[in-house]
Amino acid sequence: MAKVVTFGELMLRLAPNGYYRFFQNDQMQATFGGGEANVAVSLANYGIDSVYVTKLPQHAIGQAAVNSLRYFGVDTSEIVRGGERVGIYYLEKGASQRGSVCIYDRKYSSIQTAEKADFDWDRIFDDADWFHFTGITPALGPNVAEICLEACKAAKSKGITVSCDLNYRGKLWTREEARKVMTELCGYVDVCIANEEDAKDVFGIEAEGSDIYGGKLNREGYKSVANQLSDKFGFKKVAITLRSSISASDNDWAGMLYDGSEYFFSKDYHLHIVDRVGGGDSFGGGLIYSLLSGKNSREAIEFAVAASALKHSVEGDYNRVSVAEVEKLAGGDGSGRVQR
């Protein structure tokens, strides 16, 4: 069985019930999530040996965060315990023309105050096949960026495939900061995952002729983006999610994979969204699973996009779907009929 290691911050997610606005009533749902943790859960659901690395406090909330991963079979043995805070994010889900709102409260969290000495990457990567991180993690602070760099160097020294979802977050750092740090980190990356905005925000690479707000995506422009990213960093593969946002409730969704020689576009899905948070992470998890399980490029992008399409129908950060469910949708059955 393949072994994948992911590294990032696991946060407490607090969200009003349903589509209520913040404090429209006095209740909030408490769950957990975070980019790389979401990928780890997807991979565990698909039968991959999934190891998640972070730092969490040694108190009841920290333990609940760990337990949320154990429920899905994620290996939590490399989670470092210490520090005082679990990072929090508040989510108000949008509907119709009202967009979702995400407010971070993660300053001084355990992982944000972590040190390089907390992680023995040589041991962590023992027998690993793949390492995954996102651009959110190095954005937490210069110390965390250094930890990411050490992890990437250790992974490459062992011949481990490295993937990164660019995931630019303007609330965490500036474009200039992101470009400087991610340029160095991407030198170690084999598989780059991005969306229609990340490449522009981080590296100034833009898909010409696309209007993500008006529902117009130019495929030739995305081919150019993938090619420029590959040329700049030597990526073996570049995967791009293609989202046309009709409203907060309805999106068109597809993806593209460039394998260094050919471009492969998935079929298009029209999504009526239950919860879009974690959609990109479920795409990443589906892509990693596909490539590790020997799927060709066309099969890989179809599986990844189908997995993320299903995630948009699932409450919470974690994608609670199986390989069989994803392959059914990827094979063309999106009817949503009752299974008896």
Secondary structure as UniProt FT lines:
FT   STRAND          3..7
FT   STRAND          11..16
FT   TURN            18..19
FT   TURN            22..23
FT   STRAND          28..33
FT   HELIX           35..45
FT   TURN            46..47
FT   STRAND          49..53
FT   STRAND          55..56
FT   HELIX           60..70
FT   TURN            71..73
FT   TURN            77..78
FT   STRAND          80..81
FT   STRAND          88..92
FT   TURN            96..97
FT   STRAND          101..105
FT   TURN            107..108
FT   TURN            110..113
FT   HELIX           116..118
FT   HELIX           121..124
FT   TURN            125..127
FT   STRAND          130..134
FT   TURN            135..137
FT   HELIX           138..140
FT   HELIX           142..157
FT   TURN            158..159
FT   STRAND          161..165
FT   TURN            170..172
FT   HELIX           175..185
FT   HELIX           186..188
FT   STRAND          191..194
FT   TURN            196..197
FT   HELIX           198..203
FT   TURN            208..209
FT   TURN            212..215
FT   HELIX           219..233
FT   STRAND          237..245
FT   STRAND          250..258
FT   STRAND          263..265
FT   STRAND          269..272
FT   TURN            277..278
FT   HELIX           279..292
FT   TURN            293..294
FT   HELIX           297..311
FT   TURN            312..313
FT   HELIX           323..330
FT   TURN            331..332
//
